[in-house]
């Protein structure tokens, strides 16, 4: 069972990474065709901002799928909890430092005139989110192994 869970986790993370980086590769190529070149570096930075914190949500859904049991209940719980997290970080000032959505959009890095990213990427946040992802996958395995099938 743990092998299946690992396969599920790897596939979901792989899909997220491909969905995040594929447009980052295609947009610079297509932008040259319309005469509006866009830097591959900028595109990759946007993809990193999107994917790294997004891995937390993928890991969360894998974890919820182990707790809720069944596809539709786990999907409903995961979406509702992510929505509640969004509302909490946007409405409660004490949770402002936990706002992964601002990190994903690069709100602190985007120049409002050019929409280009400036400054270093938040590598500390990425390290923390990677730790959270690993913890959620570890908890998923613990939950799975304790279930009686």
CNS distance restraints for C-alpha pairs under 8 A (distance, minus, plus):
assign (resid   1 and name CA) (resid   5 and name CA) 6.30 0.50 0.50
assign (resid   1 and name CA) (resid 144 and name CA) 7.42 0.50 0.50
assign (resid   1 and name CA) (resid 145 and name CA) 7.73 0.50 0.50
assign (resid   2 and name CA) (resid   6 and name CA) 6.09 0.50 0.50
assign (resid   2 and name CA) (resid 141 and name CA) 6.24 0.50 0.50
assign (resid   2 and name CA) (resid 144 and name CA) 7.22 0.50 0.50
assign (resid   2 and name CA) (resid 145 and name CA) 7.40 0.50 0.50
assign (resid   3 and name CA) (resid   7 and name CA) 6.16 0.50 0.50
assign (resid   4 and name CA) (resid   8 and name CA) 6.14 0.50 0.50
assign (resid   5 and name CA) (resid   9 and name CA) 6.12 0.50 0.50
assign (resid   5 and name CA) (resid 141 and name CA) 7.26 0.50 0.50
assign (resid   6 and name CA) (resid  10 and name CA) 6.09 0.50 0.50
assign (resid   7 and name CA) (resid  11 and name CA) 6.05 0.50 0.50
assign (resid   8 and name CA) (resid  12 and name CA) 6.10 0.50 0.50
assign (resid   8 and name CA) (resid  62 and name CA) 7.83 0.50 0.50
assign (resid   9 and name CA) (resid  13 and name CA) 6.07 0.50 0.50
assign (resid   9 and name CA) (resid  59 and name CA) 7.32 0.50 0.50
assign (resid   9 and name CA) (resid  62 and name CA) 6.76 0.50 0.50
assign (resid   9 and name CA) (resid 137 and name CA) 7.63 0.50 0.50
assign (resid  10 and name CA) (resid  14 and name CA) 5.91 0.50 0.50
assign (resid  11 and name CA) (resid  15 and name CA) 6.07 0.50 0.50
assign (resid  12 and name CA) (resid  16 and name CA) 6.23 0.50 0.50
assign (resid  12 and name CA) (resid  58 and name CA) 6.80 0.50 0.50
assign (resid  13 and name CA) (resid  17 and name CA) 6.16 0.50 0.50
assign (resid  13 and name CA) (resid  55 and name CA) 6.76 0.50 0.50
assign (resid  13 and name CA) (resid  58 and name CA) 6.79 0.50 0.50
assign (resid  14 and name CA) (resid  18 and name CA) 6.14 0.50 0.50
assign (resid  15 and name CA) (resid  19 and name CA) 5.98 0.50 0.50
assign (resid  16 and name CA) (resid  20 and name CA) 6.02 0.50 0.50
assign (resid  16 and name CA) (resid  51 and name CA) 6.93 0.50 0.50
assign (resid  16 and name CA) (resid  54 and name CA) 7.81 0.50 0.50
assign (resid  16 and name CA) (resid  55 and name CA) 7.36 0.50 0.50
assign (resid  16 and name CA) (resid  58 and name CA) 7.73 0.50 0.50
assign (resid  17 and name CA) (resid  21 and name CA) 6.03 0.50 0.50
assign (resid  17 and name CA) (resid  51 and name CA) 6.20 0.50 0.50
assign (resid  18 and name CA) (resid  22 and name CA) 5.57 0.50 0.50
assign (resid  19 and name CA) (resid  23 and name CA) 7.18 0.50 0.50
assign (resid  20 and name CA) (resid  24 and name CA) 7.07 0.50 0.50
assign (resid  20 and name CA) (resid  47 and name CA) 5.52 0.50 0.50
assign (resid  20 and name CA) (resid  48 and name CA) 7.86 0.50 0.50
assign (resid  20 and name CA) (resid  50 and name CA) 6.68 0.50 0.50
assign (resid  20 and name CA) (resid  51 and name CA) 5.75 0.50 0.50
assign (resid  21 and name CA) (resid  25 and name CA) 6.37 0.50 0.50
assign (resid  21 and name CA) (resid  44 and name CA) 7.14 0.50 0.50
assign (resid  21 and name CA) (resid  47 and name CA) 5.55 0.50 0.50
assign (resid  21 and name CA) (resid  48 and name CA) 7.92 0.50 0.50
assign (resid  21 and name CA) (resid  51 and name CA) 7.98 0.50 0.50
assign (resid  22 and name CA) (resid  26 and name CA) 6.25 0.50 0.50
assign (resid  23 and name CA) (resid  27 and name CA) 5.70 0.50 0.50
assign (resid  24 and name CA) (resid  28 and name CA) 7.07 0.50 0.50
assign (resid  24 and name CA) (resid  40 and name CA) 7.35 0.50 0.50
assign (resid  24 and name CA) (resid  43 and name CA) 4.95 0.50 0.50
assign (resid  24 and name CA) (resid  44 and name CA) 5.69 0.50 0.50
assign (resid  24 and name CA) (resid  46 and name CA) 7.55 0.50 0.50
assign (resid  24 and name CA) (resid  47 and name CA) 6.03 0.50 0.50
assign (resid  25 and name CA) (resid  29 and name CA) 6.99 0.50 0.50
assign (resid  25 and name CA) (resid  40 and name CA) 7.07 0.50 0.50
assign (resid  25 and name CA) (resid  43 and name CA) 7.30 0.50 0.50
assign (resid  25 and name CA) (resid  44 and name CA) 7.60 0.50 0.50
assign (resid  26 and name CA) (resid  30 and name CA) 6.18 0.50 0.50
assign (resid  27 and name CA) (resid  31 and name CA) 5.78 0.50 0.50
assign (resid  27 and name CA) (resid  38 and name CA) 7.55 0.50 0.50
assign (resid  27 and name CA) (resid  43 and name CA) 7.62 0.50 0.50
assign (resid  28 and name CA) (resid  32 and name CA) 6.58 0.50 0.50
assign (resid  28 and name CA) (resid  37 and name CA) 6.54 0.50 0.50
assign (resid  28 and name CA) (resid  38 and name CA) 5.06 0.50 0.50
assign (resid  28 and name CA) (resid  39 and name CA) 6.18 0.50 0.50
assign (resid  28 and name CA) (resid  40 and name CA) 5.72 0.50 0.50
assign (resid  28 and name CA) (resid  43 and name CA) 7.11 0.50 0.50
assign (resid  29 and name CA) (resid  33 and name CA) 7.15 0.50 0.50
assign (resid  30 and name CA) (resid  34 and name CA) 6.95 0.50 0.50
assign (resid  31 and name CA) (resid  35 and name CA) 6.43 0.50 0.50
assign (resid  31 and name CA) (resid  36 and name CA) 5.22 0.50 0.50
assign (resid  31 and name CA) (resid  37 and name CA) 5.11 0.50 0.50
assign (resid  31 and name CA) (resid  38 and name CA) 6.10 0.50 0.50
assign (resid  32 and name CA) (resid  36 and name CA) 5.62 0.50 0.50
assign (resid  32 and name CA) (resid  37 and name CA) 4.65 0.50 0.50
assign (resid  32 and name CA) (resid  38 and name CA) 7.31 0.50 0.50
assign (resid  38 and name CA) (resid  42 and name CA) 7.40 0.50 0.50
assign (resid  38 and name CA) (resid  43 and name CA) 7.41 0.50 0.50
assign (resid  39 and name CA) (resid  43 and name CA) 6.25 0.50 0.50
assign (resid  40 and name CA) (resid  44 and name CA) 6.05 0.50 0.50
assign (resid  41 and name CA) (resid  45 and name CA) 6.19 0.50 0.50
assign (resid  42 and name CA) (resid  46 and name CA) 6.27 0.50 0.50
assign (resid  42 and name CA) (resid 116 and name CA) 6.98 0.50 0.50
assign (resid  42 and name CA) (resid 117 and name CA) 6.72 0.50 0.50
assign (resid  43 and name CA) (resid  47 and name CA) 6.29 0.50 0.50
assign (resid  44 and name CA) (resid  48 and name CA) 6.13 0.50 0.50
assign (resid  45 and name CA) (resid  49 and name CA) 6.18 0.50 0.50
assign (resid  45 and name CA) (resid 117 and name CA) 7.80 0.50 0.50
assign (resid  45 and name CA) (resid 121 and name CA) 7.64 0.50 0.50
assign (resid  46 and name CA) (resid  50 and name CA) 6.23 0.50 0.50
assign (resid  46 and name CA) (resid 105 and name CA) 7.84 0.50 0.50
assign (resid  46 and name CA) (resid 106 and name CA) 7.56 0.50 0.50
assign (resid  46 and name CA) (resid 117 and name CA) 7.97 0.50 0.50
assign (resid  47 and name CA) (resid  51 and name CA) 5.93 0.50 0.50
assign (resid  48 and name CA) (resid  52 and name CA) 5.74 0.50 0.50
assign (resid  49 and name CA) (resid  53 and name CA) 6.92 0.50 0.50
assign (resid  49 and name CA) (resid 103 and name CA) 6.54 0.50 0.50
assign (resid  49 and name CA) (resid 104 and name CA) 4.82 0.50 0.50
assign (resid  49 and name CA) (resid 105 and name CA) 6.87 0.50 0.50
assign (resid  49 and name CA) (resid 106 and name CA) 6.59 0.50 0.50
assign (resid  49 and name CA) (resid 121 and name CA) 7.66 0.50 0.50
assign (resid  50 and name CA) (resid  54 and name CA) 6.03 0.50 0.50
assign (resid  50 and name CA) (resid 103 and name CA) 7.91 0.50 0.50
assign (resid  50 and name CA) (resid 104 and name CA) 4.57 0.50 0.50
assign (resid  50 and name CA) (resid 105 and name CA) 6.87 0.50 0.50
assign (resid  51 and name CA) (resid  55 and name CA) 6.15 0.50 0.50
assign (resid  51 and name CA) (resid 104 and name CA) 7.62 0.50 0.50
assign (resid  52 and name CA) (resid  56 and name CA) 7.76 0.50 0.50
assign (resid  52 and name CA) (resid 126 and name CA) 5.97 0.50 0.50
assign (resid  52 and name CA) (resid 129 and name CA) 7.18 0.50 0.50
assign (resid  52 and name CA) (resid 130 and name CA) 7.53 0.50 0.50
assign (resid  53 and name CA) (resid  57 and name CA) 7.63 0.50 0.50
assign (resid  53 and name CA) (resid 100 and name CA) 6.18 0.50 0.50
assign (resid  53 and name CA) (resid 103 and name CA) 7.36 0.50 0.50
assign (resid  53 and name CA) (resid 104 and name CA) 6.37 0.50 0.50
assign (resid  53 and name CA) (resid 125 and name CA) 7.99 0.50 0.50
assign (resid  53 and name CA) (resid 126 and name CA) 6.55 0.50 0.50
assign (resid  53 and name CA) (resid 129 and name CA) 5.95 0.50 0.50
assign (resid  54 and name CA) (resid  58 and name CA) 6.63 0.50 0.50
assign (resid  54 and name CA) (resid 104 and name CA) 7.45 0.50 0.50
assign (resid  55 and name CA) (resid  59 and name CA) 6.12 0.50 0.50
assign (resid  55 and name CA) (resid 129 and name CA) 7.61 0.50 0.50
assign (resid  55 and name CA) (resid 130 and name CA) 7.70 0.50 0.50
assign (resid  55 and name CA) (resid 133 and name CA) 6.62 0.50 0.50
assign (resid  56 and name CA) (resid  60 and name CA) 6.00 0.50 0.50
assign (resid  56 and name CA) (resid 129 and name CA) 6.24 0.50 0.50
assign (resid  56 and name CA) (resid 130 and name CA) 7.56 0.50 0.50
assign (resid  56 and name CA) (resid 132 and name CA) 6.69 0.50 0.50
assign (resid  56 and name CA) (resid 133 and name CA) 5.26 0.50 0.50
assign (resid  57 and name CA) (resid  61 and name CA) 6.23 0.50 0.50
assign (resid  57 and name CA) (resid  82 and name CA) 7.55 0.50 0.50
assign (resid  58 and name CA) (resid  62 and name CA) 6.43 0.50 0.50
assign (resid  59 and name CA) (resid  63 and name CA) 6.20 0.50 0.50
assign (resid  59 and name CA) (resid 133 and name CA) 5.54 0.50 0.50
assign (resid  59 and name CA) (resid 136 and name CA) 5.92 0.50 0.50
assign (resid  59 and name CA) (resid 137 and name CA) 6.26 0.50 0.50
assign (resid  60 and name CA) (resid  64 and name CA) 6.10 0.50 0.50
assign (resid  60 and name CA) (resid  78 and name CA) 7.18 0.50 0.50
assign (resid  60 and name CA) (resid 133 and name CA) 7.76 0.50 0.50
assign (resid  60 and name CA) (resid 136 and name CA) 6.46 0.50 0.50
assign (resid  61 and name CA) (resid  65 and name CA) 6.00 0.50 0.50
assign (resid  61 and name CA) (resid  74 and name CA) 7.34 0.50 0.50
assign (resid  61 and name CA) (resid  75 and name CA) 7.35 0.50 0.50
assign (resid  61 and name CA) (resid  78 and name CA) 5.53 0.50 0.50
assign (resid  62 and name CA) (resid  66 and name CA) 6.65 0.50 0.50
assign (resid  62 and name CA) (resid 137 and name CA) 7.43 0.50 0.50
assign (resid  62 and name CA) (resid 140 and name CA) 7.07 0.50 0.50
assign (resid  63 and name CA) (resid  67 and name CA) 6.65 0.50 0.50
assign (resid  63 and name CA) (resid 136 and name CA) 6.15 0.50 0.50
assign (resid  63 and name CA) (resid 137 and name CA) 6.64 0.50 0.50
assign (resid  63 and name CA) (resid 139 and name CA) 7.04 0.50 0.50
assign (resid  63 and name CA) (resid 140 and name CA) 4.83 0.50 0.50
assign (resid  64 and name CA) (resid  68 and name CA) 5.80 0.50 0.50
assign (resid  64 and name CA) (resid  74 and name CA) 5.70 0.50 0.50
assign (resid  64 and name CA) (resid  77 and name CA) 7.20 0.50 0.50
assign (resid  64 and name CA) (resid  78 and name CA) 6.25 0.50 0.50
assign (resid  65 and name CA) (resid  69 and name CA) 5.73 0.50 0.50
assign (resid  65 and name CA) (resid  70 and name CA) 6.97 0.50 0.50
assign (resid  65 and name CA) (resid  71 and name CA) 7.06 0.50 0.50
assign (resid  65 and name CA) (resid  74 and name CA) 4.86 0.50 0.50
assign (resid  65 and name CA) (resid  75 and name CA) 7.52 0.50 0.50
assign (resid  66 and name CA) (resid 140 and name CA) 6.18 0.50 0.50
assign (resid  66 and name CA) (resid 143 and name CA) 6.58 0.50 0.50
assign (resid  66 and name CA) (resid 144 and name CA) 6.23 0.50 0.50
assign (resid  67 and name CA) (resid  74 and name CA) 7.71 0.50 0.50
assign (resid  67 and name CA) (resid 143 and name CA) 7.08 0.50 0.50
assign (resid  68 and name CA) (resid  73 and name CA) 6.08 0.50 0.50
assign (resid  68 and name CA) (resid  74 and name CA) 5.07 0.50 0.50
assign (resid  68 and name CA) (resid  77 and name CA) 7.62 0.50 0.50
assign (resid  69 and name CA) (resid  73 and name CA) 6.88 0.50 0.50
assign (resid  69 and name CA) (resid  74 and name CA) 6.36 0.50 0.50
assign (resid  70 and name CA) (resid  74 and name CA) 6.16 0.50 0.50
assign (resid  71 and name CA) (resid  75 and name CA) 6.06 0.50 0.50
assign (resid  72 and name CA) (resid  76 and name CA) 6.08 0.50 0.50
assign (resid  73 and name CA) (resid  77 and name CA) 6.10 0.50 0.50
assign (resid  74 and name CA) (resid  78 and name CA) 5.92 0.50 0.50
assign (resid  75 and name CA) (resid  79 and name CA) 6.04 0.50 0.50
assign (resid  76 and name CA) (resid  80 and name CA) 6.02 0.50 0.50
assign (resid  77 and name CA) (resid  81 and name CA) 5.95 0.50 0.50
assign (resid  78 and name CA) (resid  82 and name CA) 6.09 0.50 0.50
assign (resid  79 and name CA) (resid  83 and name CA) 6.05 0.50 0.50
assign (resid  80 and name CA) (resid  84 and name CA) 6.07 0.50 0.50
assign (resid  81 and name CA) (resid  85 and name CA) 6.06 0.50 0.50
assign (resid  82 and name CA) (resid  86 and name CA) 6.18 0.50 0.50
assign (resid  83 and name CA) (resid  87 and name CA) 6.34 0.50 0.50
assign (resid  84 and name CA) (resid  88 and name CA) 6.09 0.50 0.50
assign (resid  85 and name CA) (resid  89 and name CA) 6.18 0.50 0.50
assign (resid  86 and name CA) (resid  90 and name CA) 6.18 0.50 0.50
assign (resid  86 and name CA) (resid  99 and name CA) 7.72 0.50 0.50
assign (resid  86 and name CA) (resid 101 and name CA) 7.53 0.50 0.50
assign (resid  87 and name CA) (resid  91 and name CA) 5.86 0.50 0.50
assign (resid  88 and name CA) (resid  92 and name CA) 5.48 0.50 0.50
assign (resid  88 and name CA) (resid  95 and name CA) 6.90 0.50 0.50
assign (resid  89 and name CA) (resid  93 and name CA) 7.19 0.50 0.50
assign (resid  89 and name CA) (resid  94 and name CA) 8.00 0.50 0.50
assign (resid  89 and name CA) (resid  95 and name CA) 4.96 0.50 0.50
assign (resid  89 and name CA) (resid  96 and name CA) 5.44 0.50 0.50
assign (resid  89 and name CA) (resid  98 and name CA) 6.56 0.50 0.50
assign (resid  89 and name CA) (resid  99 and name CA) 5.41 0.50 0.50
assign (resid  90 and name CA) (resid  95 and name CA) 7.79 0.50 0.50
assign (resid  90 and name CA) (resid  96 and name CA) 6.93 0.50 0.50
assign (resid  90 and name CA) (resid  99 and name CA) 7.41 0.50 0.50
assign (resid  92 and name CA) (resid  96 and name CA) 7.01 0.50 0.50
assign (resid  95 and name CA) (resid  99 and name CA) 6.94 0.50 0.50
assign (resid  99 and name CA) (resid 103 and name CA) 6.78 0.50 0.50
assign (resid 100 and name CA) (resid 104 and name CA) 6.03 0.50 0.50
assign (resid 101 and name CA) (resid 105 and name CA) 6.27 0.50 0.50
assign (resid 102 and name CA) (resid 106 and name CA) 5.98 0.50 0.50
assign (resid 102 and name CA) (resid 107 and name CA) 5.40 0.50 0.50
assign (resid 102 and name CA) (resid 108 and name CA) 7.67 0.50 0.50
assign (resid 103 and name CA) (resid 107 and name CA) 6.58 0.50 0.50
assign (resid 103 and name CA) (resid 108 and name CA) 7.70 0.50 0.50
assign (resid 103 and name CA) (resid 122 and name CA) 7.86 0.50 0.50
assign (resid 106 and name CA) (resid 110 and name CA) 5.95 0.50 0.50
assign (resid 106 and name CA) (resid 117 and name CA) 7.53 0.50 0.50
assign (resid 109 and name CA) (resid 117 and name CA) 5.16 0.50 0.50
assign (resid 109 and name CA) (resid 118 and name CA) 5.26 0.50 0.50
assign (resid 109 and name CA) (resid 119 and name CA) 6.23 0.50 0.50
assign (resid 109 and name CA) (resid 120 and name CA) 8.00 0.50 0.50
assign (resid 109 and name CA) (resid 121 and name CA) 7.86 0.50 0.50
assign (resid 110 and name CA) (resid 115 and name CA) 5.46 0.50 0.50
assign (resid 110 and name CA) (resid 116 and name CA) 5.55 0.50 0.50
assign (resid 110 and name CA) (resid 117 and name CA) 4.58 0.50 0.50
assign (resid 110 and name CA) (resid 118 and name CA) 6.30 0.50 0.50
assign (resid 111 and name CA) (resid 115 and name CA) 4.99 0.50 0.50
assign (resid 111 and name CA) (resid 116 and name CA) 5.55 0.50 0.50
assign (resid 111 and name CA) (resid 117 and name CA) 6.26 0.50 0.50
assign (resid 111 and name CA) (resid 118 and name CA) 6.85 0.50 0.50
assign (resid 112 and name CA) (resid 116 and name CA) 7.99 0.50 0.50
assign (resid 122 and name CA) (resid 126 and name CA) 6.46 0.50 0.50
assign (resid 123 and name CA) (resid 127 and name CA) 6.15 0.50 0.50
assign (resid 124 and name CA) (resid 128 and name CA) 6.32 0.50 0.50
assign (resid 125 and name CA) (resid 129 and name CA) 6.12 0.50 0.50
assign (resid 126 and name CA) (resid 130 and name CA) 6.08 0.50 0.50
assign (resid 127 and name CA) (resid 131 and name CA) 6.32 0.50 0.50
assign (resid 128 and name CA) (resid 132 and name CA) 6.28 0.50 0.50
assign (resid 129 and name CA) (resid 133 and name CA) 6.09 0.50 0.50
assign (resid 130 and name CA) (resid 134 and name CA) 6.26 0.50 0.50
assign (resid 131 and name CA) (resid 135 and name CA) 6.17 0.50 0.50
assign (resid 132 and name CA) (resid 136 and name CA) 6.09 0.50 0.50
assign (resid 133 and name CA) (resid 137 and name CA) 6.25 0.50 0.50
assign (resid 134 and name CA) (resid 138 and name CA) 6.09 0.50 0.50
assign (resid 135 and name CA) (resid 139 and name CA) 6.07 0.50 0.50
assign (resid 136 and name CA) (resid 140 and name CA) 6.07 0.50 0.50
assign (resid 137 and name CA) (resid 141 and name CA) 6.37 0.50 0.50
assign (resid 138 and name CA) (resid 142 and name CA) 6.37 0.50 0.50
assign (resid 139 and name CA) (resid 143 and name CA) 6.09 0.50 0.50
assign (resid 140 and name CA) (resid 144 and name CA) 6.06 0.50 0.50
assign (resid 141 and name CA) (resid 145 and name CA) 6.09 0.50 0.50
assign (resid 142 and name CA) (resid 146 and name CA) 6.30 0.50 0.50
assign (resid 143 and name CA) (resid 147 and name CA) 6.42 0.50 0.50
